[in-house]
Amino acid sequence: MKRITLSLEEKSQLERRHKACRDKRECDRINVLLCCEGWTVPMISQALRIHETSVSRHINDYNDNKLKPENGGSQSALNQQETVK
């Protein structure tokens, strides 16, 4: 696992983003902040109540500039008029 180092500005931006975020998955990914503060993967895993491999994946995702999930949802079966109702 690659060590994450953040500038004070980057850390501040992530903290603001985490505070405003409503998507739990994105929040978990933003919690890579803990890694740059010296927390280990097992410690982060225990604090977030997620598996260690998920923490490692989130850290790798952060290193690849991916914080938001890319699943995109599904296509609607309704047409525009039905959606408005």
Protein Blocks (a to p, Z undefined) as FASTA:
>chain_A
ZZddddfklmmmmmmmmmmpcbfklmmmmmmmmmmnopafklmmmmnopafklmmmmmmm
mmnopabdcklpaadfbdfklmmZZ
